């Protein structure tokens, strides 16, 4: 990569090979180059487990899973061919999240 890290992203920390960005993932990830990430470790909202607005922003499980599909589109675009993806999910939604992640199906409805 020639321009690392990209300058139009708010970086919390970075060096020659690694970086931690601060921002909405669906705004930040599209700015990163394709096949440029070795590891994605993510703990997204669980869907109505916490009493916080960030965990209750989807009206239905289907809308939450559609959002997860949007994340998957970026994860798959960003990961290198031998990259690793670790996604945390609540026990209530884990199987459904795993199906979305494993299927590679992407939905932009939300």
MONORGI-V923007 format. One record per run of one state. SS is the DSSP state (helix for helix, strand for strand, loop for the rest). FROM is the first residue (numbers start at 1). TO is the last residue. If there is no record, write none. Layout:
SS;FROM;TO
SS;FROM;TO
This chain:
loop;1;10
strand;11;14
loop;15;18
strand;19;21
loop;22;24
helix;25;31
loop;32;36
strand;37;42
loop;43;52
helix;53;55
loop;56;60
helix;61;78
strand;79;87
loop;88;93
helix;94;103
loop;104;110
